[in-house]
Amino acid sequence: MSEHYIGKDMIHYGSGIVLDPDEAFSAIARSARKNIRKAEKEGFVIRRRSGTAEELNRLRSIWYYPDDPNFPSRLTGDDVLYLAFLGDELVGGMVLIPVGSHYFLNNLTASEEGKKRQLQGYLLWHAVNDLQGSGYRYIDIGSSYRVNLQRFFTKWSSFHYPVIFHPPELKPCVQFQPFSRLPDIENTEPDLAVMSALCQGRPYTVLPTVDYAREVAQACGLAWSEDYIPAQTEWIQVIDLTGLYPIQFGALLVGLEIEPEMLWSRFGCYDHFKTEYILRCLSLPDWDIGAVRSGREANYRVYLGYMENEDVEIKIADGWVEGFRFACDGSEYLARRFAEFGVETRREDGYLILPCHQELTEQDIEYVYAVYRGYLNLCSEWQPTGVRGSIKLTGS
């Protein structure tokens, strides 16, 4: 058995508190509001300090694990340190580190005396009041896989977000191609009218793969474009059906019809059985292009709901949705992180592109966003200490 179990490989839920006292007070748990009123009577004096080595060492001395390698040894000018006193005695403190337009709760601690007097929550509440109008939007309180600490985070939060830190052993497959399982076509017959409607009445040729579609167009000496969906145009279009539908095979040359005999004798790429399979798949219910378009647009809105409040530049989709595009700092590292979690990405014109096809579920997109939130959460880089602490499975 491994000496130290390290989980954090499933979606968990982090907590944040907005830097608006009125909004925050109405959103936090009733017990948290009660603890604020109690702590206000205890006589705490909370001071914002610069974070000298001496001040950090004093705070480290009451941290749950003074040798914690993750405890900061120095602060930058943008970091925030609060120290709390009862008389001349240091009884607690908090370190906040800016991440984009919010603060991350890096450390929050109190002595036993401070804990009895509800100091830790009161430090958070002090920061909400002190930092309102600072230009930062909220404090990311974080998440914990210790039940009692997670309860504490949750009751002091005004909103929650999904987060995952470590790649799971069995990863979801979030890729640009919609295919994930074999469709049931046993009771479906090919309907040429469906293909004609997809191609908007233009002539077409079915090919086994998009590579063969490109080769045939090239060999014919045709001017052609590679597009996501068929359109009314003078150009010959190469359409990769596996990028459009949840199907294993298939591509189209739209605007050009080549007879099967010619496709076989000249180009050697006619496959009768794959052609029948493709036609039967495209004749399935709810595979029409309108349903595909609306499904992609719906998933784009799910992405947008998660990402529009983050420190990213979003390229708004105009027309057909082929992916969700955004730009942010650290995109190279973020692309590698997505790959570790089973999420395919592309990069183009400075944007990171995420899959946004109709077969993705809301849970898939939540997972993708949770990977992004794990990138923002500084705990994803923390070294394990092996200190388990206590778990309380009952109570609140």
C-alpha positions as CSV (number, residue, x, y, z in Angstrom):
1,M,0.0,0.0,0.0
2,S,1.2,3.5,-0.9
3,E,2.5,5.4,2.2
4,H,0.5,8.5,1.4
5,Y,-2.8,8.3,-0.5
6,I,-3.2,11.3,-2.9
7,G,-6.6,11.6,-4.4
8,K,-8.0,14.8,-5.8
9,D,-8.6,13.2,-9.1
10,M,-12.4,13.7,-9.3
11,I,-14.4,16.8,-9.6
12,H,-14.7,18.6,-6.3
13,Y,-16.3,22.0,-5.5
14,G,-14.4,25.0,-4.4
15,S,-15.8,28.1,-2.7
16,G,-15.4,31.8,-3.2
17,I,-16.6,34.9,-1.4
18,V,-17.2,38.2,-3.3
19,L,-15.5,41.3,-2.1
20,D,-18.8,43.0,-1.5
21,P,-19.9,43.0,2.1
22,D,-23.7,43.3,1.5
23,E,-23.7,40.6,-1.2
24,A,-21.4,38.3,0.7
25,F,-23.3,38.6,4.0
26,S,-26.6,37.6,2.4
27,A,-25.0,34.6,0.7
28,I,-22.9,33.0,3.5
29,A,-24.4,30.5,5.8
30,R,-26.5,31.6,8.8
31,S,-24.0,30.0,11.2
32,A,-21.2,32.1,9.5
33,R,-23.2,35.3,10.1
34,K,-23.7,34.3,13.7
35,N,-20.0,33.7,14.1
36,I,-19.2,37.2,12.7
37,R,-21.4,38.8,15.4
38,K,-19.7,36.7,18.0
39,A,-16.2,37.4,16.9
40,E,-16.9,41.2,16.8
41,K,-17.3,41.1,20.5
42,E,-14.0,39.3,21.2
43,G,-11.7,42.3,20.9
44,F,-9.6,41.1,18.0
45,V,-7.2,43.6,16.4
46,I,-6.5,42.8,12.8
47,R,-3.6,44.5,11.1
48,R,-2.5,44.4,7.5
49,R,1.3,43.9,7.4
50,S,4.0,44.0,4.7
51,G,5.1,40.4,5.3
52,T,8.6,40.6,6.6
53,A,10.5,37.4,7.3
54,E,9.9,38.0,11.1
55,E,6.1,38.4,10.6
56,L,5.9,35.3,8.4
57,N,7.9,33.3,10.9
58,R,5.6,34.3,13.7
59,L,2.6,33.2,11.7
60,R,4.4,30.0,10.7
61,S,4.8,29.2,14.4
62,I,1.0,28.8,14.8
63,W,0.5,27.1,11.4
64,Y,-0.8,23.5,11.7
65,Y,2.6,22.2,10.3
66,P,5.4,24.8,10.8
67,D,7.7,22.8,8.5
68,D,5.2,23.0,5.6
69,P,7.2,23.6,2.4
70,N,4.2,25.3,0.9
71,F,4.1,28.1,3.5
72,P,5.5,31.3,1.9
73,S,8.9,32.4,3.0
74,R,8.4,35.8,1.4
75,L,5.6,37.9,-0.1
76,T,5.5,40.2,-3.1
77,G,4.2,43.7,-3.1
78,D,0.8,42.5,-4.4
79,D,0.3,39.8,-1.7
80,V,-1.8,40.5,1.3
81,L,-1.0,39.5,4.9
82,Y,-3.3,40.0,7.9
83,L,-2.2,39.3,11.4
84,A,-4.7,39.1,14.3
85,F,-4.0,39.9,17.9
86,L,-5.7,39.6,21.3
87,G,-3.8,42.1,23.3
88,D,-0.2,41.6,22.5
89,E,-0.6,37.9,21.6
90,L,-0.6,36.8,17.9
91,V,-3.6,34.5,17.6
92,G,-4.0,34.1,13.8
93,G,-3.4,35.4,10.4
94,M,-4.1,35.0,6.7
95,V,-2.1,35.2,3.4
96,L,-3.9,36.2,0.1
97,I,-2.1,35.9,-3.2
98,P,-3.5,37.6,-6.3
99,V,-4.4,35.4,-9.3
100,G,-5.7,37.5,-12.2
101,S,-8.5,39.6,-10.8
102,H,-9.1,37.6,-7.7
103,Y,-7.3,36.6,-4.5
104,F,-6.3,33.1,-3.6
105,L,-6.5,32.1,0.1
106,N,-3.0,30.7,0.5
107,N,-3.0,30.4,4.3
108,L,-5.5,30.9,7.0
109,T,-4.7,29.9,10.6
110,A,-5.4,30.6,14.2
111,S,-4.2,29.5,17.6
112,E,-6.4,27.3,19.7
113,E,-7.6,30.4,21.5
114,G,-8.4,32.1,18.2
115,K,-10.3,29.0,16.9
116,K,-12.4,29.0,20.0
117,R,-13.4,32.6,19.3
118,Q,-14.2,32.0,15.6
119,L,-11.2,34.0,14.4
120,Q,-10.6,32.2,11.1
121,G,-14.0,33.1,9.6
122,Y,-13.7,36.6,11.1
123,L,-10.4,37.1,9.2
124,L,-12.2,36.3,6.0
125,W,-14.9,38.7,6.8
126,H,-12.4,41.4,7.7
127,A,-10.7,40.9,4.3
128,V,-14.1,41.2,2.5
129,N,-14.6,44.6,4.1
130,D,-11.0,45.8,3.8
131,L,-10.6,44.8,0.1
132,Q,-13.9,46.1,-1.3
133,G,-13.1,48.6,-4.0
134,S,-9.6,47.2,-4.5
135,G,-10.3,46.1,-8.1
136,Y,-10.2,42.4,-7.1
137,R,-13.5,40.6,-7.4
138,Y,-13.5,37.8,-4.9
139,I,-11.4,35.6,-2.6
140,D,-11.0,32.0,-3.8
141,I,-11.3,30.3,-0.5
142,G,-10.5,27.0,-2.2
143,S,-11.6,23.4,-1.6
144,S,-10.6,20.6,0.7
145,Y,-10.9,16.8,0.6
146,R,-11.1,16.9,4.4
147,V,-14.8,16.9,5.2
148,N,-14.7,19.3,8.2
149,L,-12.5,21.8,6.4
150,Q,-14.7,21.6,3.3
151,R,-17.7,22.4,5.4
152,F,-15.9,25.4,6.8
153,F,-15.1,26.7,3.3
154,T,-18.6,26.1,2.1
155,K,-20.4,27.9,4.8
156,W,-18.2,31.0,4.2
157,S,-18.8,31.0,0.5
158,S,-21.0,33.1,-1.7
159,F,-20.5,30.9,-4.8
160,H,-19.1,27.5,-5.8
161,Y,-17.1,26.2,-8.7
162,P,-15.9,22.8,-10.0
163,V,-12.3,21.9,-9.7
164,I,-10.0,18.9,-10.2
165,F,-6.3,18.7,-9.4
166,H,-4.9,15.4,-10.5
167,P,-5.6,13.5,-13.8
168,P,-7.8,10.5,-13.1
169,E,-6.6,7.0,-14.1
170,L,-9.6,6.6,-16.3
171,K,-10.0,9.9,-18.2
172,P,-13.0,11.2,-20.1
173,C,-12.3,11.5,-23.8
174,V,-13.0,15.1,-24.7
175,Q,-12.0,15.4,-28.3
176,F,-12.9,17.5,-31.4
177,Q,-14.4,14.5,-33.2
178,P,-17.9,13.6,-31.8
179,F,-17.4,9.8,-32.1
180,S,-17.4,7.9,-28.9
181,R,-19.5,4.8,-29.4
182,L,-21.0,2.8,-32.3
183,P,-24.5,3.9,-33.3
184,D,-27.3,1.4,-33.6
185,I,-28.2,1.3,-37.3
186,E,-29.7,-2.2,-37.4
187,N,-33.2,-0.9,-38.2
188,T,-32.2,2.1,-40.3
189,E,-32.2,2.1,-44.1
190,P,-30.1,4.5,-46.2
191,D,-32.1,7.5,-47.3
192,L,-30.6,9.4,-50.2
193,A,-33.0,12.3,-49.6
194,V,-31.2,13.0,-46.3
195,M,-27.8,13.2,-47.9
196,S,-29.2,15.4,-50.7
197,A,-30.7,17.8,-48.0
198,L,-27.4,17.9,-46.2
199,C,-25.6,18.9,-49.4
200,Q,-28.4,21.4,-50.2
201,G,-29.2,19.7,-53.5
202,R,-25.6,19.9,-54.8
203,P,-23.9,16.9,-56.3
204,Y,-21.7,14.9,-53.9
205,T,-19.3,12.0,-53.6
206,V,-18.9,9.9,-50.5
207,L,-15.3,9.0,-49.6
208,P,-14.1,6.7,-46.8
209,T,-11.8,9.3,-45.2
210,V,-11.1,13.0,-45.4
211,D,-7.5,12.3,-46.6
212,Y,-9.0,10.5,-49.7
213,A,-11.4,13.3,-50.3
214,R,-8.4,15.7,-50.4
215,E,-6.4,13.4,-52.7
216,V,-9.3,13.0,-55.2
217,A,-10.0,16.8,-55.3
218,Q,-6.3,17.4,-55.8
219,A,-6.0,14.7,-58.5
220,C,-8.9,16.2,-60.4
221,G,-7.2,19.5,-60.5
222,L,-10.1,21.3,-58.8
223,A,-10.2,24.4,-56.7
224,W,-11.6,23.3,-53.4
225,S,-12.0,24.5,-49.8
226,E,-12.1,22.5,-46.6
227,D,-15.2,23.4,-44.6
228,Y,-17.2,22.2,-41.6
229,I,-20.6,22.0,-43.3
230,P,-21.9,22.0,-46.9
231,A,-22.9,25.4,-48.2
232,Q,-24.2,27.0,-51.4
233,T,-20.9,28.0,-53.1
234,E,-19.2,27.7,-56.4
235,W,-16.2,26.0,-54.7
236,I,-15.9,22.2,-54.4
237,Q,-16.1,21.5,-50.7
238,V,-14.2,18.8,-48.7
239,I,-16.3,17.9,-45.6
240,D,-14.9,15.7,-42.9
241,L,-18.0,13.8,-41.6
242,T,-16.2,12.5,-38.6
243,G,-15.8,16.1,-37.4
244,L,-19.4,16.8,-37.9
245,Y,-21.2,13.6,-36.7
246,P,-20.4,10.9,-34.1
247,I,-19.3,8.5,-36.9
248,Q,-16.2,6.4,-37.5
249,F,-15.7,7.0,-41.2
250,G,-16.6,9.3,-44.0
251,A,-16.0,12.4,-45.9
252,L,-17.8,14.3,-48.7
253,L,-16.8,16.1,-51.9
254,V,-19.7,18.5,-52.3
255,G,-20.2,20.0,-55.7
256,L,-18.7,17.0,-57.5
257,E,-20.2,13.6,-58.3
258,I,-17.9,10.7,-59.2
259,E,-19.5,7.4,-60.2
260,P,-18.4,4.4,-58.0
261,E,-16.8,2.7,-61.0
262,M,-14.6,5.7,-61.7
263,L,-13.9,6.2,-58.0
264,W,-12.6,2.6,-57.9
265,S,-10.8,2.3,-61.3
266,R,-9.1,5.7,-61.2
267,F,-8.6,6.5,-57.6
268,G,-8.9,3.0,-55.9
269,C,-10.9,4.3,-52.9
270,Y,-14.5,3.3,-53.4
271,D,-15.8,1.3,-50.4
272,H,-19.4,0.1,-50.9
273,F,-19.9,-1.1,-47.4
274,K,-18.6,2.0,-45.7
275,T,-20.7,4.1,-48.0
276,E,-23.8,2.2,-47.0
277,Y,-22.8,2.5,-43.4
278,I,-22.4,6.3,-43.7
279,L,-25.7,6.7,-45.4
280,R,-27.5,4.6,-42.8
281,C,-25.9,6.6,-39.9
282,L,-26.9,9.9,-41.4
283,S,-30.5,8.7,-41.7
284,L,-30.8,8.1,-38.0
285,P,-33.3,10.4,-36.1
286,D,-31.9,13.6,-34.7
287,W,-28.8,13.5,-36.9
288,D,-30.1,16.3,-39.2
289,I,-27.8,19.4,-39.5
290,G,-30.3,21.6,-37.6
291,A,-30.1,19.4,-34.5
292,V,-26.3,19.3,-34.8
293,R,-26.1,23.0,-35.0
294,S,-28.4,23.7,-32.1
295,G,-26.5,21.1,-29.9
296,R,-23.2,22.8,-30.6
297,E,-24.7,26.2,-29.8
298,A,-26.2,25.0,-26.6
299,N,-22.8,23.6,-25.5
300,Y,-21.1,26.8,-26.4
301,R,-23.5,28.6,-24.1
302,V,-22.5,26.2,-21.3
303,Y,-18.8,27.0,-21.8
304,L,-19.6,30.7,-21.9
305,G,-21.5,30.5,-18.6
306,Y,-18.3,29.1,-17.0
307,M,-15.6,31.2,-18.7
308,E,-17.1,34.7,-19.2
309,N,-16.2,35.8,-15.7
310,E,-12.7,34.5,-15.9
311,D,-9.6,36.5,-16.8
312,V,-9.7,35.3,-20.5
313,E,-10.4,36.9,-23.8
314,I,-13.2,34.9,-25.5
315,K,-13.7,34.9,-29.2
316,I,-17.4,35.0,-29.7
317,A,-18.7,32.3,-32.1
318,D,-20.0,33.8,-35.3
319,G,-21.9,31.3,-37.3
320,W,-21.0,27.6,-37.1
321,V,-19.5,26.5,-33.8
322,E,-16.4,24.3,-34.3
323,G,-14.9,25.0,-30.9
324,F,-14.7,27.3,-27.9
325,R,-11.9,29.8,-28.4
326,F,-10.2,31.8,-25.6
327,A,-6.9,33.5,-24.9
328,C,-5.2,33.8,-21.5
329,D,-1.8,33.9,-19.9
330,G,-0.1,30.6,-19.6
331,S,-1.9,29.0,-22.5
332,E,1.0,26.7,-23.4
333,Y,1.1,25.2,-19.9
334,L,-2.7,25.1,-19.9
335,A,-2.8,23.1,-23.2
336,R,-0.4,20.6,-21.7
337,R,-2.5,20.3,-18.6
338,F,-5.6,19.7,-20.6
339,A,-3.8,16.9,-22.5
340,E,-2.9,15.3,-19.2
341,F,-6.6,15.2,-18.3
342,G,-7.8,13.7,-21.6
343,V,-8.9,17.0,-23.2
344,E,-7.9,17.7,-26.7
345,T,-7.0,21.3,-27.6
346,R,-5.9,23.3,-30.6
347,R,-4.1,26.6,-30.9
348,E,-4.8,29.1,-33.6
349,D,-4.1,32.8,-33.9
350,G,-3.2,33.1,-30.3
351,Y,-6.4,31.3,-29.1
352,L,-6.7,28.0,-27.3
353,I,-9.6,26.0,-28.8
354,L,-11.6,23.5,-26.8
355,P,-14.0,20.9,-28.3
356,C,-17.6,22.1,-28.5
357,H,-19.5,19.5,-30.5
358,Q,-23.1,18.3,-29.9
359,E,-22.2,15.0,-28.3
360,L,-20.6,16.6,-25.2
361,T,-22.7,16.6,-22.1
362,E,-22.9,19.4,-19.5
363,Q,-20.8,17.1,-17.2
364,D,-18.1,16.9,-19.9
365,I,-17.9,20.7,-20.1
366,E,-17.9,21.0,-16.3
367,Y,-14.9,18.6,-16.2
368,V,-13.1,20.8,-18.8
369,Y,-13.8,23.9,-16.7
370,A,-12.7,22.0,-13.5
371,V,-9.3,21.4,-15.1
372,Y,-9.0,25.1,-15.9
373,R,-9.9,26.0,-12.3
374,G,-7.3,23.5,-11.0
375,Y,-4.8,25.5,-13.1
376,L,-5.9,28.7,-11.3
377,N,-5.8,27.1,-7.9
378,L,-2.3,27.4,-6.5
379,C,-2.8,24.2,-4.5
380,S,-2.3,22.2,-7.7
381,E,1.4,23.0,-7.3
382,W,1.7,22.2,-3.6
383,Q,3.9,19.5,-2.2
384,P,2.3,16.8,-0.1
385,T,3.3,17.0,3.5
386,G,1.9,13.6,4.7
387,V,0.0,15.4,7.5
388,R,-3.5,14.1,7.5
389,G,-5.1,16.2,10.2
390,S,-8.5,15.2,11.6
391,I,-11.7,14.3,9.8
392,K,-15.2,14.9,11.3
393,L,-17.9,13.1,9.4
394,T,-20.8,14.4,11.5
395,G,-21.9,17.8,12.5
396,S,-21.7,21.0,10.5
